[in-house]
Amino acid sequence: MVGRRTLALFAAASLLFGGTFVAAKAGLAYFPPLLFVAFRFDIAAVALAAFAVATIPRSELVPRTRSDLLGIVATGVFVIGLANALLFVGQQYATSAVGAIVFGLNPILTPVFAAVLLSDERLSARGAAGMALGLLGVVLVVDPDPATLLAGGLGKLLILVGAASGAFGTVLVRRADATLSSTARIAWGLPLAALLTHGMSAAAGESAATIVWSSEALLALGYVGIFAGAVAYVAYFGLIDAAGPIKANLVFYVVPAVATLGGWALLGETISVMTAVGFLTVFAGFALLGSESIAAWWGSVRPTSTGGDSESVSFPSRAD
């Protein structure tokens, strides 16, 4: 059964990452994309470092094994750094609807990498059907125009590579099986992501002189740095540790719905009937995925005959 802590981590990651698209839509009007991402990681790195030093014993903050180092590199380079950099740059050449669909392929790509790199992460036929239904819901939520899907080839390619980077990184984190806690791992990974994106920004010729500082720009940067940065990543990587990369990356099915609702509430964007149908389709996909866990739970708790008229009931222990 899915525990309350896992559900809380899932909800937090989904809501905070979903808000990223609303804040990014506002912030990209003032920042170059790669520099915006780099500043986001600067703020998140400082905030999380302060939190980690205050809450984690120093002996548990220092990487001790090769697995710890692999987990930090996978976190900083693939899951955080490249995935976000490619997403933000790709959105310059593709619409937000196309971006949401392409990046929504993350949960589909994760089982592909897991099948190769992990022996304990396999997707059943029911799970695959649930994920496909969820992907259909994502498509309905963003309600894309077929003509738009045929355009923006470069942007779609960049976003797809970003989604693949995130999927590969989460599987690599699980494979590393590091001794560091997820919080400590992110505390090391965020500065690595910041260095990577600052380097990419410099190589792309971006300049801080082009930034237009305003209260809206500061609010957008503060949100993506602290809430969608430090807090969201603690929740997301905690979810990977608790539920595995395949289930953890299902947050990217919920993110478009959250972003759409946030755009409606904060930016005055409208929600169509097709969007509402998409929400229900995503919910149906999650219900199908969850039915497998429910069936396993019911098989473990239903009465089992032990002979005569006596019965025994077994209950699973909580995994989280």
ABEGO torsion letter per residue (X at the ends): XBBAAAAAAAAAAAAAAAAAAAAAAAAAAABBAAAAAAAAAAAAAAAAAAAAAAABBAAAABBABAAAAAAAAAAAAAAAAAAAAAAAAAAAABBAAAAAAAAAAAAAAAAAAAAAABAABBBBAAAAAAAAAAAAAAAAAAGBBAAAAABGAAAAAAAAAAAAAAAAAAAAAAAAGBABBAAAAAAAAAAAAAAAAAAAAAAAGBBAAABBBBAAAAAAAAAAAAAABAAAAAAAAAAAAAAEAAAAAAAAAAAAAAAAAAAAAAAGBBBBAAAAAAAAAAAAAAAAAAAAAAAAAAAAABBBBAEEABBBBBBBBBAX
